[in-house]
Amino acid sequence: MPIGLPADAASLRKYSTCFVAYGVVLIALGVFAIAAPNVATLAVELVVGWLLTFGGLFGIAAIITGGTSTPGFWWNLLTSFVFLLAGVALLTRPMSGIVTLTIILAAYLLAGGVARIMMAFNLRASIPGAWVWILISGLVDIVLALMIVSGMPGTAGWVLGLLVGINLLMAGIALVIASFGIRKMTPTGVPA
């Protein structure tokens, strides 16, 4: 590891070509998801369905293996059955699952937006330069939630895929830029 670079930066520098390739793959997946948000939305829904199904099955197996004397046995068993049923419901009725996941996303954005607005006003005195950005972030979340809900059920078919695509695209761009940036640093951590 080069002296002067943090461990993360040294790893990124050492494997920067791999990270660039990974970033390019994320960018390509993000562009595909943005170009075909309906397909990406269905993929997200199916992945969540499979994750819940497998999580429920493994949870049931682990809980039964642990025995009824395990603390919280009945609650854990009930939770695992709920996971399993939710996963099976998403897999057998994907269109209903897409609408449900979109409603959950809208509720998350709305709740997060309200929480950020309240936090912004609480931080107004202690962080005078940043509270406005937190407030704007909260307002944007609320506007997005209202846009999603006002377009239901039409927005359900594409919004999850679009947001996942944007997330993949931005993560890929950030990784590529960080990898190229770290390549320019000297072993002491100073940009060349």
ABEGO torsion letter per residue (X at the ends): XBBGBBAAAAAAAAAAAAAAAAAAAAAAAAAAAAABAAAAAAAAAAAAAAAAAAAAAAAAAAAAAAEAABBGAAAAAAAAAAAAAAAAAAAABAAAAAAAAAAAAAAAAAAAAAAAAAAAAAAAAABAAAAAAAAAAAAAAAAAAAAAAAAOAAAAAAAAAAAAAAAAAAAAAAAAAAAAAAAABBAAGBBX
